[in-house]
Amino acid sequence: MDWSRFKNIAILSFVVLNLVLCVLIAEKKNKNYVLQDVQNRRMQTIFTNENAALYTNILKEFYPMSMLRLSLANIDNSEVCKTFLGDVGNIKNYIDNEKVVYVEEGVGKVEIYKNGLIKYTKAILKVKKNNNAELDKEQLKNEADKYISKLNFLLGNHVYTQSNMINDGYVFEYNTSYKDKVVFSNYVKIHIKQNEITEVDILNFNINGYTNEQKEIASADEVLINLLYSVKEKYYKTSKEMHIMDLDLGYFIDTTTIDDYLNIKAEPYYRVQINENDVYFINAYTNELLSGK
């Protein structure tokens, strides 16, 4: 027997066997954590029966995810005030519960909270003149894009992710990301009404990497079906159809639950927009709807 030839055949067989095993393992993993056609069809049928509709792409992958480590960012209050209010020499400030309030008469006020939230409110909304045409949504977004580029104190790169209508105006939201996931808790929300930027809400954390442990998350179809049954009565009562306009997966932390601002753990959440007004957060680990959001 040609032992050299036998050895080569044995090695080749071993390599082929390993390739086959790798393919089988990948197929099993793919089946476990990738949305199947039968799941998608089931979801579509349920939505049709409930007079709801999907107007966005559905996330097909739902691989296990770690939590994301965050910590409270150290931002210079004077720089924030100068950005929004201008000359800091004319600014008055006072402490109100868990926030510091900075006010400049005729310009507006800036509130900086203990949990990192920054809220700017314009003092007076200018009366819209008859000869000023109302800007459309895309034009308003362009104005928001220009505005956020001036906020030099922000940490990270904030990218536009969604918009919704609130009180006859638009809110344009910008988020940072880590790896390939949006960090919902790092946001800038720019409120525009009657062509004026009336309010800006900012929450900005340091991102310190993933935790070691990974846990399985709910699939997008499970999340959407659960959300449908949880909120459908709200829309039935007002005779509104439910249109799923946007769906994404990222990281979120409810700031009311933070105990240690240097060691924050954000969990995976789905963010779902229904129609142009309503945004819901669903915990991806538990498939539970966050109340009050």
C-alpha positions as CSV (number, residue, x, y, z in Angstrom):
1,M,0.0,0.0,0.0
2,D,1.2,3.5,-0.9
3,W,1.1,5.0,2.6
4,S,1.9,8.5,1.3
5,R,-1.1,8.4,-1.0
6,F,-3.3,7.0,1.9
7,K,-2.1,9.8,4.1
8,N,-3.0,12.4,1.5
9,I,-6.5,10.9,1.1
10,A,-7.0,10.8,4.8
11,I,-6.1,14.4,5.2
12,L,-8.3,15.4,2.3
13,S,-11.2,13.4,3.8
14,F,-10.7,15.1,7.2
15,V,-10.7,18.6,5.6
16,V,-13.9,17.8,3.7
17,L,-15.6,16.4,6.8
18,N,-14.7,19.6,8.7
19,L,-16.1,21.7,5.9
20,V,-19.3,19.7,5.9
21,L,-19.6,20.1,9.7
22,C,-19.0,23.8,9.5
23,V,-21.7,24.2,6.9
24,L,-24.2,22.1,9.0
25,I,-23.4,24.2,12.1
26,A,-23.8,27.5,10.1
27,E,-27.1,26.3,8.7
28,K,-28.4,25.4,12.1
29,K,-27.3,28.7,13.5
30,N,-28.9,30.5,10.6
31,K,-32.2,28.7,11.1
32,N,-32.2,29.5,14.8
33,Y,-31.4,33.2,14.5
34,V,-32.6,34.3,11.1
35,L,-36.3,35.0,10.4
36,Q,-37.8,32.3,8.2
37,D,-40.3,32.9,5.4
38,V,-43.0,31.0,7.4
39,Q,-42.6,33.4,10.3
40,N,-42.7,36.4,8.0
41,R,-45.9,35.2,6.3
42,R,-47.5,34.5,9.7
43,M,-46.8,38.0,10.8
44,Q,-48.1,39.5,7.6
45,T,-51.3,37.6,7.9
46,I,-51.9,38.7,11.5
47,F,-51.3,42.3,10.5
48,T,-53.7,42.1,7.6
49,N,-56.4,40.6,9.8
50,E,-55.9,43.4,12.4
51,N,-56.1,46.1,9.7
52,A,-52.4,47.0,10.2
53,A,-49.7,47.5,7.7
54,L,-45.9,47.4,7.5
55,Y,-44.1,50.2,5.6
56,T,-40.5,49.3,6.5
57,N,-38.0,46.5,6.2
58,I,-38.1,43.9,8.8
59,L,-34.9,42.9,10.6
60,K,-34.2,39.3,9.7
61,E,-31.3,38.5,12.1
62,F,-31.7,38.2,15.8
63,Y,-28.4,36.8,17.1
64,P,-27.7,36.9,20.9
65,M,-26.5,40.3,22.1
66,S,-24.5,41.6,25.0
67,M,-25.3,44.7,27.0
68,L,-23.5,47.9,26.3
69,R,-21.4,49.7,29.0
70,L,-22.0,53.4,29.3
71,S,-21.0,56.2,31.7
72,L,-22.1,59.7,32.2
73,A,-20.3,62.1,29.9
74,N,-18.4,65.1,31.4
75,I,-19.6,68.1,29.4
76,D,-18.6,71.7,30.1
77,N,-21.8,73.5,31.2
78,S,-20.4,76.9,30.1
79,E,-19.7,75.6,26.6
80,V,-23.3,74.2,26.4
81,C,-24.7,77.6,27.5
82,K,-22.6,79.6,25.1
83,T,-23.7,77.4,22.2
84,F,-27.4,77.9,22.9
85,L,-27.6,81.2,24.7
86,G,-24.6,83.2,23.4
87,D,-22.8,85.6,25.7
88,V,-22.4,83.8,29.0
89,G,-21.9,87.1,30.9
90,N,-25.7,87.9,30.8
91,I,-26.8,84.4,31.9
92,K,-28.5,83.9,35.2
93,N,-28.6,80.4,36.8
94,Y,-30.3,78.6,39.7
95,I,-30.6,75.1,41.0
96,D,-34.0,73.4,40.7
97,N,-34.2,70.0,42.2
98,E,-31.9,67.7,40.2
99,K,-31.0,70.2,37.5
100,V,-29.2,73.5,37.0
101,V,-31.1,76.1,34.9
102,Y,-29.4,78.8,32.9
103,V,-31.6,81.6,31.5
104,E,-30.9,84.5,29.2
105,E,-33.8,86.9,28.9
106,G,-35.2,87.1,25.4
107,V,-33.1,84.2,24.2
108,G,-34.1,81.1,26.1
109,K,-33.1,78.7,28.8
110,V,-30.9,75.6,29.2
111,E,-31.6,72.9,31.7
112,I,-28.8,70.5,32.6
113,Y,-30.0,67.5,34.6
114,K,-28.1,65.2,37.0
115,N,-28.8,62.2,34.7
116,G,-27.0,63.9,31.8
117,L,-30.1,65.3,30.0
118,I,-29.7,68.7,28.4
119,K,-32.8,70.6,27.4
120,Y,-32.7,73.9,25.5
121,T,-36.0,75.9,25.1
122,K,-36.2,79.0,22.9
123,A,-37.7,82.0,24.7
124,I,-40.2,83.2,22.2
125,L,-41.6,81.6,19.1
126,K,-41.6,84.2,16.4
127,V,-45.0,84.8,14.8
128,K,-45.0,83.4,11.3
129,K,-45.4,86.1,8.7
130,N,-47.9,85.6,5.9
131,N,-45.2,85.9,3.3
132,N,-43.1,83.2,4.8
133,A,-44.0,79.9,3.2
134,E,-44.1,76.8,5.5
135,L,-41.1,74.6,4.8
136,D,-41.7,71.0,3.9
137,K,-40.4,68.1,5.9
138,E,-37.2,67.6,3.8
139,Q,-36.4,71.3,4.1
140,L,-36.9,71.3,7.8
141,K,-34.6,68.3,8.1
142,N,-31.9,70.2,6.2
143,E,-32.3,73.0,8.8
144,A,-31.9,70.4,11.6
145,D,-28.8,69.0,9.9
146,K,-27.2,72.4,9.8
147,Y,-28.1,73.1,13.4
148,I,-26.6,69.9,14.8
149,S,-23.3,70.5,13.0
150,K,-22.9,73.6,15.3
151,L,-23.2,71.6,18.5
152,N,-19.5,71.1,19.0
153,F,-19.7,69.9,22.6
154,L,-21.4,66.7,21.5
155,L,-19.5,63.4,21.9
156,G,-19.4,61.0,19.0
157,N,-20.9,61.2,15.5
158,H,-24.7,61.8,15.6
159,V,-26.5,60.5,12.5
160,Y,-30.1,61.2,11.5
161,T,-32.3,58.1,12.3
162,Q,-35.9,59.1,12.4
163,S,-38.5,61.9,12.6
164,N,-42.0,62.2,14.1
165,M,-44.8,64.7,14.4
166,I,-45.5,66.3,17.8
167,N,-47.9,69.2,18.5
168,D,-48.1,70.4,14.9
169,G,-44.3,70.3,14.5
170,Y,-41.6,67.9,13.6
171,V,-39.0,66.3,15.9
172,F,-35.8,65.1,14.1
173,E,-33.7,62.6,16.0
174,Y,-30.0,61.9,15.6
175,N,-28.2,59.0,17.4
176,T,-24.7,57.7,17.7
177,S,-23.8,54.1,17.1
178,Y,-21.4,51.4,18.4
179,K,-20.2,48.8,16.0
180,D,-23.3,48.2,13.8
181,K,-26.0,49.1,16.5
182,V,-27.7,52.4,17.2
183,V,-27.3,53.8,20.7
184,F,-30.8,55.2,21.3
185,S,-29.8,56.7,24.6
186,N,-27.3,58.9,22.8
187,Y,-29.6,61.3,21.1
188,V,-30.2,64.8,19.9
189,K,-33.8,65.7,19.3
190,I,-34.5,68.9,17.4
191,H,-38.0,70.3,17.6
192,I,-39.1,72.5,14.8
193,K,-42.4,74.4,14.6
194,Q,-43.5,77.1,12.2
195,N,-40.0,77.0,10.6
196,E,-38.4,77.7,14.0
197,I,-36.2,75.5,16.1
198,T,-38.1,75.7,19.4
199,E,-36.5,73.0,21.6
200,V,-33.4,70.7,21.6
201,D,-33.1,67.6,23.8
202,I,-29.8,66.0,24.3
203,L,-28.6,62.9,26.1
204,N,-24.9,61.9,25.6
205,F,-23.1,59.0,27.4
206,N,-19.6,57.7,27.0
207,I,-19.5,54.3,25.4
208,N,-17.2,51.8,27.1
209,G,-17.7,48.6,25.1
210,Y,-19.8,45.4,25.5
211,T,-20.2,43.2,28.5
212,N,-18.9,39.7,28.2
213,E,-22.2,37.8,28.6
214,Q,-24.6,37.4,25.6
215,K,-28.3,36.6,25.8
216,E,-30.8,35.6,23.2
217,I,-33.2,38.3,21.9
218,A,-36.7,38.2,20.5
219,S,-37.1,38.2,16.7
220,A,-38.6,41.1,14.9
221,D,-41.9,39.3,14.1
222,E,-42.4,38.4,17.8
223,V,-41.8,42.0,18.8
224,L,-44.2,43.4,16.2
225,I,-47.0,40.9,16.9
226,N,-46.7,41.5,20.6
227,L,-46.7,45.3,20.1
228,L,-49.7,45.0,17.8
229,Y,-51.8,43.2,20.5
230,S,-50.5,45.6,23.2
231,V,-51.5,48.9,21.6
232,K,-54.1,48.1,19.0
233,E,-57.0,49.3,21.2
234,K,-55.5,52.8,21.3
235,Y,-55.8,53.0,17.5
236,Y,-59.2,51.3,17.3
237,K,-60.7,53.9,19.7
238,T,-59.6,56.7,17.5
239,S,-60.4,54.9,14.2
240,K,-56.7,55.1,13.1
241,E,-54.9,52.4,11.2
242,M,-51.6,51.1,12.5
243,H,-48.8,51.7,10.0
244,I,-45.4,50.5,11.1
245,M,-43.2,53.2,9.6
246,D,-39.8,52.3,11.1
247,L,-38.1,49.5,13.0
248,D,-34.5,49.3,14.3
249,L,-32.5,47.5,16.9
250,G,-30.0,49.1,19.3
251,Y,-29.3,50.0,22.9
252,F,-31.4,51.9,25.4
253,I,-31.3,52.8,29.1
254,D,-34.2,54.2,31.1
255,T,-32.5,57.1,32.9
256,T,-34.9,56.8,35.9
257,T,-33.4,53.4,36.7
258,I,-29.7,54.5,36.8
259,D,-28.0,54.0,40.2
260,D,-24.3,54.2,39.3
261,Y,-23.6,56.8,36.6
262,L,-20.1,55.5,36.1
263,N,-21.3,51.9,35.4
264,I,-24.4,51.9,33.3
265,K,-25.5,48.9,31.4
266,A,-27.8,49.5,28.4
267,E,-29.8,46.6,27.2
268,P,-30.8,45.8,23.6
269,Y,-34.1,47.4,22.6
270,Y,-36.2,47.5,19.5
271,R,-37.5,51.0,18.5
272,V,-40.7,51.0,16.5
273,Q,-42.5,53.9,15.0
274,I,-46.2,53.7,14.3
275,N,-47.7,56.3,12.0
276,E,-45.9,59.7,12.2
277,N,-46.5,60.3,15.9
278,D,-45.8,57.3,18.1
279,V,-42.5,55.7,19.0
280,Y,-42.3,52.6,21.2
281,F,-39.3,50.9,22.9
282,I,-39.4,47.1,23.4
283,N,-36.8,45.2,25.5
284,A,-35.2,42.7,23.1
285,Y,-34.4,40.3,25.9
286,T,-37.9,40.1,27.4
287,N,-40.1,41.4,24.5
288,E,-41.7,43.7,27.0
289,L,-43.0,47.1,26.0
290,L,-41.4,50.0,28.0
291,S,-44.2,51.8,29.7
292,G,-44.5,55.5,29.4
293,K,-42.5,55.6,26.2
